Structures are given as C-alpha cells and as structure tokens.
Amino acid sequence: MLGVYAPEEIDETPEQSPPLPPASGPTIQGRAEPAPPALVMLGPDGVQRSAPSIETWRRWCEAAIAKLEDAAALARWRADMAPHFLAAEHVDIAAVDHVQAVAQDRLDTLADAEGAA
C-alpha cells in the first residue's frame, strides 16, 4: 500500500550534522552609521548646551534670542553661533533658517527700540 509505513521503517532520531568549523579569512563587519553632528547652542549667558533633537535646539535658540537685551549682544550671539549653525544645517536647514529669521526679527526690533530712545 502506498503511503503506509511499518513502525520499524520510521527513523525518529533526528539527523545531526557535524558542527561547522570556524570560517577562515577576513571578518566582515557592518558599517556603523555616522553619528549626527552635535546640536550645540549658546545660551544668552554664553554657556554651550547640547540639544537632544533639532526641534529642541530650535526652541532653545528662540528662547536665547528672546533673552538678549540689546542689538550688540544679539550680534555677538549670532557670530558665536555661526559654526553651530553650519553644523545644524546638516540636520535640518529649515530649522536653521527659522532661527536666523527669528534672530533677524529680534535684531530689527532691538534696533528700532534703540533708535527711538
């Protein structure tokens, strides 16, 4: 009869193959993803802070800009932040453009206030 086996014909012991010897030759390692650039910003007090995300970096920059009290301080802050702006552009250029626009608006407001005084 086809498809019917006698119990003595069934070998229920699993076949085991000998263990493989270790591979010889160069080891192939995965390439690590490059680390994102540090998102550093300077507070109005000049202290460097590393932001965990570009969104946090943007909010911190906006807060620092709002706390700067005169045009000269804001101009110094922008000059000191220049290398950090370049690094952040690699993460999100729109966020850097936004911070630059906020800084320019604040600078214009401060200049108008200083001119009126």
Secondary structure as UniProt FT lines:
FT   TURN            2..3
FT   HELIX           7..9
FT   STRAND          39..42
FT   TURN            44..45
FT   STRAND          48..51
FT   HELIX           54..67
FT   HELIX           71..89
FT   TURN            90..91
FT   HELIX           93..116
//
